Amino acid sequence: MSNQTNLMQGIIPALITPYTASGQLNEPVTRQLVRHLLKKGVGGFYLSGSTGEGFLQTISERKAFLELALDEVKGEVPVITHIGAMDTATCVELTRHAADVGAAAVSAVAPFYYKHGLEQVKEHYLDIARAADIPLIMYHFPAMTGVNATAAFYAELAQEPNIIGVKFTSTNTFELQQLMAACGPDFLVFNGPDEALLAGLAMGCCGAIGSTYNIMPGKFVELYKAFQQGDLTSSRAIQFEVNEVIAELIKYDFIAFEREILRLQGFEVGAPRKPIQQLTAEQRQSIRTFAEQFAFLDIQEGVKQEA
């Protein structure tokens, strides 16, 4: 079992995967982005999830990206890798690799597309948890998987020694509270929706795994610290501020928007893989015009309008 389990807290970016112009993993920019986020005070990294485009990558790419991130992080913070896939065998292979190379934990969304019953989903998670000696964080994302697992479902799986928590990506705080009550105080629950971070923390989440932490890490770290200090007024003000950006983001594919913001910040992360939205020149200009209103987005003057 990882000795970093008790360190899994705070703001954890669901890391964007930087690509070269030809669509390959971009090692220099990955290292640049990881160092930048560490300097901003993030509490860890979450790789190859929705934001990281893990489902659009080969198994070898997902393994290589994990190894690259671990090499750059050098144990400063926990690195969690999402190993979710449609089939159990791929999840098991990625889990064993993660354990071998020293990841702090693995995470997996429920198997999707085929409409599995909860018994099959439970067995899927148990197969992952028993594949290697590495903690598993389940990923509750019913809007994308169609799996509406109950608090009792998670409470049963929480009894498995290697299953230590869940990333809860839903704005239903009643269900969040019910899950926490059912699983007990030692079960780690991470807030998923960035736009509801304060609500998740107020309900008792140990930290948060989120997408826009790539582009606004400092603001979210500030919010988390303010909440820990009992300063709800500041926490609320920051949540309202970042939500102005998120309200604009949802007009686009969120990955395309975030990649463009990162490019404007000086990180050449490349375009997302198709069929994810490929921005037009006009859309890029609109994003830049919007982003320049927010000093905390740190848009660089020297970056050209088009990539």
QUIDA-V612860 format. One record per helix or strand. SS is the DSSP state (h for helix, s for strand). FROM is the first residue (numbers start at 1). LEN is the number of residues. If there is no record, write none. Layout:
BEGIN
ss->{SS	SS}
from->{FROM	FROM}
len->{LEN	LEN}
END
This chain:
BEGIN
ss->{h	s	s	s	h	s	h	h	s	h	s	h	s	h	h	s	h	s	h	s	h	h	h	h	h	h}
from->{5	10	19	25	27	44	54	59	78	88	105	118	135	142	151	163	173	188	194	207	212	217	232	254	281	295}
len->{3	5	1	1	13	4	3	15	5	14	5	12	6	4	7	6	11	4	10	4	3	12	18	11	11	3}
END
